[in-house]
Amino acid sequence: MFFEKIINILAETRAKLLVLLCHHNADLDALCSAYAFSKLLKRSNSKLSVEISAAQGISKLSKHALDRIPLRLVATPRIEEADVIFLLDTNTVQQLGEWKTRLEALRKPLVIIDHHTLHPKTESLASLCVIDEVASSTCEIVHRMFKEAWMKPSEDEARAMFLGIACDTKHFSLANSETFKAASELVDSGLDAKEELDFLSMPMSRSERVARLKAASRIKILKLGEWIAAFSNVASYQASAARALLILGADVAVVGVERNGNLKISLRSSYDLNKKTGVHLGRDIAQPLGESLHGMGGGHLASAGVNCEGKLEEAFKACAELLRKRILG
């Protein structure tokens, strides 16, 4: 009963102010899980003050979702004043940008709620880790906490969790049986599933389409036995570009950008590759790649990211070697 453990931490610290932090460019799972969890906390203790903030803002789709979710983001969270800090959908403190140093310097309880493989350095800072790598999303974990607390989500809370789950599972194409059960229960709170899914179907912007095309034109292909790895670089929309390269035929795509010696790299792979080779992008590729390049990396089985230092070409070579060792042995 993880929610009971969280309540105990709040009681032991006599908490009044809670700060919920999401990773940079927070996606819908991060944003919606933070919103739903904040409401659950408030329902357990109405006297709590809860702030939600995302490092370096939120994604385009998340901004779009603010039209349907009554969430107020705090631009400057009171990190040092908080009694307890929560990280949602954020498996490394590196994803917090300039807040990373502030968080590492604190001696405050830190609770991490996530479905990614947790980075060891981040885990060492935590008082409690609520991690389930089998869960489709962090929203699915938060929904489980509602059930642990015997609280039925309101329509707004259910909508937030449904949208977060739907987004992270690519409209349920990556869902498992537990995911469908959670979605069904959330719909029973009064949602129109079709309406919510239609809401997520935003047209792709011109700049994102251009980024995908540029990535395709700059591909460098590496053959790893029967598998094809594609490497490319674009100034923005790296994750979207990596997904596009999979659609074009790559089994694993690595897309990055280099700015003033700082690297941001997105990795995506097909589930066929993961299933047949056992490669976990977050644990086996992104995490060691980040550590070797003075940064941090992590993520899902088939979706991961790295923030580090150095030259992009050198990072690609190091990534290729990690892939070669994991796939070919």
C-alpha positions as CSV (number, residue, x, y, z in Angstrom):
1,M,0.0,0.0,0.0
2,F,2.2,2.8,-1.3
3,F,-0.3,5.6,-0.7
4,E,-0.4,4.6,3.0
5,K,3.4,5.0,3.1
6,I,3.1,8.4,1.5
7,I,0.5,9.5,4.1
8,N,2.8,8.3,6.9
9,I,5.6,10.4,5.5
10,L,3.4,13.4,5.4
11,A,2.3,12.7,9.0
12,E,5.8,12.2,10.3
13,T,7.0,15.5,8.7
14,R,3.8,17.3,9.7
15,A,3.8,18.5,6.1
16,K,2.0,21.6,5.0
17,L,3.6,22.5,1.7
18,L,4.1,19.8,-1.0
19,V,5.9,20.4,-4.3
20,L,5.3,18.1,-7.2
21,L,7.9,18.3,-10.0
22,C,7.8,17.0,-13.6
23,H,10.5,16.6,-16.1
24,H,11.4,19.2,-18.7
25,N,9.0,19.7,-21.5
26,A,6.5,17.7,-19.5
27,D,4.3,15.3,-21.5
28,L,0.7,14.4,-20.7
29,D,1.6,11.5,-18.5
30,A,3.7,13.7,-16.3
31,L,1.3,16.6,-16.2
32,C,-1.8,14.6,-15.7
33,S,-0.4,12.2,-13.1
34,A,0.8,15.3,-11.1
35,Y,-2.6,16.9,-11.4
36,A,-4.5,13.7,-10.3
37,F,-2.1,12.9,-7.6
38,S,-2.3,16.5,-6.2
39,K,-6.1,16.2,-6.0
40,L,-5.8,12.8,-4.2
41,L,-3.4,14.4,-1.7
42,K,-5.8,17.3,-1.1
43,R,-8.7,14.9,-0.7
44,S,-6.8,13.1,2.0
45,N,-6.0,16.3,3.8
46,S,-7.7,19.5,2.7
47,K,-5.2,21.6,4.7
48,L,-2.3,20.7,2.5
49,S,-0.9,23.3,0.1
50,V,0.3,21.7,-3.2
51,E,2.3,23.2,-6.0
52,I,2.9,21.6,-9.4
53,S,5.7,22.7,-11.7
54,A,7.5,21.4,-14.8
55,A,11.1,22.1,-15.5
56,Q,11.5,24.3,-18.6
57,G,7.8,24.2,-19.3
58,I,5.4,21.6,-20.8
59,S,4.9,20.0,-24.2
60,K,2.7,21.4,-26.9
61,L,0.1,18.6,-26.3
62,S,0.2,19.3,-22.6
63,K,-0.6,23.0,-23.2
64,H,-3.5,21.9,-25.4
65,A,-4.7,19.7,-22.5
66,L,-4.9,22.6,-20.1
67,D,-8.2,23.5,-21.9
68,R,-9.7,20.4,-20.4
69,I,-7.8,20.0,-17.1
70,P,-8.2,22.7,-14.4
71,L,-4.6,22.7,-13.5
72,R,-2.6,25.7,-12.4
73,L,1.2,25.4,-12.9
74,V,3.6,27.3,-10.7
75,A,6.5,28.9,-12.6
76,T,8.7,29.2,-9.6
77,P,8.1,26.3,-7.1
78,R,9.1,26.8,-3.5
79,I,11.5,23.9,-3.5
80,E,13.5,24.9,-0.4
81,E,10.4,25.6,1.6
82,A,8.6,22.4,0.8
83,D,8.1,19.8,3.5
84,V,8.0,16.9,1.0
85,I,9.0,16.9,-2.6
86,F,7.5,14.5,-5.2
87,L,8.9,13.6,-8.7
88,L,6.4,12.3,-11.1
89,D,7.2,10.5,-14.4
90,T,10.8,11.7,-13.8
91,N,13.4,9.0,-13.4
92,T,16.5,11.2,-13.2
93,V,17.1,14.6,-11.5
94,Q,19.0,15.5,-14.7
95,Q,15.6,16.0,-16.2
96,L,14.9,18.9,-13.8
97,G,17.3,21.3,-15.4
98,E,18.6,24.0,-13.0
99,W,16.4,22.6,-10.2
100,K,18.7,19.5,-10.1
101,T,21.3,21.2,-7.9
102,R,18.8,22.7,-5.6
103,L,17.1,19.4,-5.1
104,E,20.4,17.5,-4.5
105,A,21.4,20.1,-1.8
106,L,18.2,19.6,0.3
107,R,17.7,17.2,3.2
108,K,13.9,16.9,2.6
109,P,11.9,13.8,2.0
110,L,11.7,12.9,-1.7
111,V,9.1,10.6,-3.1
112,I,9.4,9.3,-6.7
113,I,6.4,8.0,-8.6
114,D,7.3,6.6,-12.0
115,H,7.1,3.7,-14.5
116,H,10.6,4.2,-15.9
117,T,13.7,2.4,-14.8
118,L,15.0,4.6,-12.0
119,H,18.5,6.0,-12.2
120,P,20.7,4.8,-9.3
121,K,21.9,8.3,-8.4
122,T,18.3,9.6,-8.3
123,E,17.2,6.5,-6.3
124,S,19.9,7.3,-3.6
125,L,18.2,10.7,-3.0
126,A,14.7,9.2,-2.4
127,S,12.9,8.5,0.8
128,L,10.4,6.4,-1.1
129,C,10.3,5.0,-4.6
130,V,6.9,4.0,-6.1
131,I,8.2,2.4,-9.3
132,D,6.3,-0.1,-11.6
133,E,8.1,-0.6,-14.9
134,V,5.2,-2.9,-16.1
135,A,2.7,-0.1,-15.7
136,S,1.8,1.7,-19.0
137,S,2.2,5.1,-17.5
138,T,2.6,7.0,-14.3
139,C,-1.1,7.9,-14.5
140,E,-1.9,4.2,-14.2
141,I,0.1,4.1,-10.9
142,V,-1.7,7.1,-9.6
143,H,-5.1,5.5,-10.5
144,R,-4.0,2.5,-8.4
145,M,-3.4,4.8,-5.5
146,F,-7.0,6.2,-5.8
147,K,-8.1,2.6,-5.4
148,E,-5.8,2.0,-2.4
149,A,-7.3,5.1,-0.8
150,W,-10.9,3.9,-1.6
151,M,-11.5,7.2,-3.4
152,K,-13.4,7.4,-6.7
153,P,-11.9,10.0,-9.1
154,S,-14.0,13.0,-10.0
155,E,-14.7,13.5,-13.7
156,D,-11.8,15.9,-14.0
157,E,-9.4,13.6,-12.2
158,A,-10.5,10.6,-14.3
159,R,-10.1,12.6,-17.5
160,A,-6.6,13.6,-16.6
161,M,-5.5,10.0,-15.9
162,F,-7.3,8.7,-19.0
163,L,-5.5,11.2,-21.2
164,G,-2.2,10.5,-19.6
165,I,-2.6,6.7,-20.1
166,A,-3.9,7.1,-23.7
167,C,-1.0,9.4,-24.6
168,D,1.7,7.2,-23.2
169,T,0.3,4.0,-24.8
170,K,-0.2,5.7,-28.2
171,H,-4.0,5.4,-28.0
172,F,-3.8,2.1,-26.2
173,S,-1.8,0.3,-28.9
174,L,0.9,-0.4,-26.2
175,A,-1.6,-1.2,-23.4
176,N,-1.7,-4.4,-21.4
177,S,-4.7,-6.0,-19.6
178,E,-4.2,-3.8,-16.4
179,T,-4.2,-0.7,-18.6
180,F,-7.5,-1.6,-20.2
181,K,-9.0,-2.3,-16.7
182,A,-7.9,1.1,-15.5
183,A,-9.2,2.9,-18.6
184,S,-12.5,1.1,-18.3
185,E,-12.9,2.2,-14.6
186,L,-11.9,5.8,-15.5
187,V,-14.5,5.9,-18.4
188,D,-17.1,4.8,-15.8
189,S,-16.5,8.1,-14.0
190,G,-18.5,9.8,-16.8
191,L,-16.0,10.2,-19.6
192,D,-16.7,9.8,-23.3
193,A,-13.7,7.8,-24.5
194,K,-14.1,8.7,-28.1
195,E,-14.3,12.4,-27.3
196,E,-11.1,12.2,-25.1
197,L,-9.2,10.3,-27.8
198,D,-10.3,12.7,-30.5
199,F,-8.9,15.5,-28.3
200,L,-5.5,13.9,-28.4
201,S,-5.4,13.8,-32.2
202,M,-3.7,17.2,-32.8
203,P,-2.5,17.9,-36.4
204,M,1.2,17.9,-36.7
205,S,2.7,21.3,-36.9
206,R,4.7,22.4,-40.0
207,S,7.9,22.7,-38.0
208,E,7.6,19.2,-36.6
209,R,7.0,17.8,-40.1
210,V,10.0,19.6,-41.4
211,A,12.1,18.2,-38.5
212,R,11.0,14.7,-39.4
213,L,12.0,15.2,-43.0
214,K,15.3,16.7,-42.1
215,A,16.0,13.7,-39.8
216,A,15.2,11.3,-42.7
217,S,17.5,13.2,-45.1
218,R,20.4,13.0,-42.6
219,I,20.2,9.3,-41.7
220,K,23.3,7.2,-41.1
221,I,22.5,3.5,-41.1
222,L,24.1,0.8,-39.0
223,K,23.3,-2.8,-39.7
224,L,23.4,-5.1,-36.6
225,G,22.8,-8.6,-37.9
226,E,19.2,-8.6,-39.0
227,W,18.5,-5.3,-37.3
228,I,18.7,-1.8,-38.6
229,A,19.8,1.2,-36.5
230,A,19.3,4.7,-37.8
231,F,21.2,7.7,-36.4
232,S,20.3,11.3,-37.3
233,N,20.3,14.9,-35.9
234,V,17.8,17.7,-35.9
235,A,17.6,20.9,-33.8
236,S,14.1,20.2,-32.4
237,Y,11.5,17.4,-32.2
238,Q,14.1,14.7,-31.7
239,A,11.6,12.2,-30.2
240,S,9.1,12.8,-33.0
241,A,11.9,12.4,-35.5
242,A,13.0,9.1,-33.9
243,R,9.5,7.8,-34.1
244,A,9.3,8.7,-37.8
245,L,12.5,6.8,-38.5
246,L,10.9,3.7,-37.0
247,I,7.9,4.1,-39.4
248,L,10.4,4.4,-42.3
249,G,11.8,1.0,-41.4
250,A,14.5,1.3,-38.7
251,D,14.4,-1.1,-35.8
252,V,16.1,1.4,-33.5
253,A,16.4,5.1,-34.0
254,V,18.8,7.5,-32.3
255,V,18.2,11.3,-32.9
256,G,20.2,14.0,-31.2
257,V,21.2,17.6,-31.1
258,E,24.4,19.3,-29.9
259,R,24.3,22.8,-28.4
260,N,27.4,24.4,-26.9
261,G,28.8,21.1,-25.9
262,N,25.5,19.9,-24.4
263,L,23.7,16.9,-26.0
264,K,20.1,15.9,-26.0
265,I,19.4,12.4,-27.5
266,S,16.2,10.6,-28.0
267,L,16.1,6.8,-28.6
268,R,13.2,4.7,-29.9
269,S,12.9,1.0,-30.8
270,S,10.4,-1.4,-32.2
271,Y,8.9,-3.9,-29.7
272,D,10.0,-6.7,-32.0
273,L,13.6,-5.8,-31.4
274,N,13.0,-5.5,-27.6
275,K,11.2,-8.9,-27.5
276,K,13.7,-10.8,-29.6
277,T,17.0,-9.3,-28.3
278,G,16.0,-8.4,-24.7
279,V,17.4,-4.9,-25.1
280,H,15.9,-2.3,-22.7
281,L,16.6,1.1,-24.1
282,G,16.4,2.9,-20.8
283,R,18.4,0.5,-18.7
284,D,20.9,-1.0,-21.3
285,I,21.6,1.9,-23.6
286,A,20.5,5.3,-22.3
287,Q,21.6,4.9,-18.7
288,P,25.2,3.8,-19.4
289,L,25.5,6.2,-22.3
290,G,24.6,9.1,-20.1
291,E,27.0,8.1,-17.4
292,S,29.9,7.7,-19.9
293,L,29.3,11.2,-21.2
294,H,29.0,13.1,-17.9
295,G,25.3,13.2,-17.8
296,M,22.2,11.0,-17.2
297,G,20.0,8.8,-19.3
298,G,17.1,6.5,-18.8
299,G,13.6,5.6,-19.9
300,H,11.3,2.8,-21.0
301,L,11.8,-0.5,-22.7
302,A,11.4,1.0,-26.2
303,S,11.7,4.8,-25.5
304,A,14.5,6.6,-23.8
305,G,16.5,9.8,-23.6
306,V,19.9,11.1,-22.7
307,N,21.1,14.5,-21.5
308,C,24.9,14.7,-21.4
309,E,28.0,16.5,-22.6
310,G,30.4,16.1,-25.5
311,K,30.3,15.8,-29.3
312,L,27.2,14.3,-31.0
313,E,29.2,12.1,-33.3
314,E,31.2,10.6,-30.4
315,A,28.0,10.0,-28.5
316,F,26.5,8.2,-31.6
317,K,29.6,6.0,-31.8
318,A,29.3,5.1,-28.1
319,C,25.6,4.4,-28.5
320,A,26.3,2.2,-31.6
321,E,28.9,0.2,-29.6
322,L,26.4,-0.3,-26.7
323,L,23.8,-1.5,-29.2
324,R,26.3,-3.8,-30.9
325,K,27.3,-5.4,-27.7
326,R,23.7,-5.9,-26.5
327,I,22.3,-7.1,-29.8
328,L,25.2,-9.1,-31.2
329,G,26.9,-10.1,-28.0
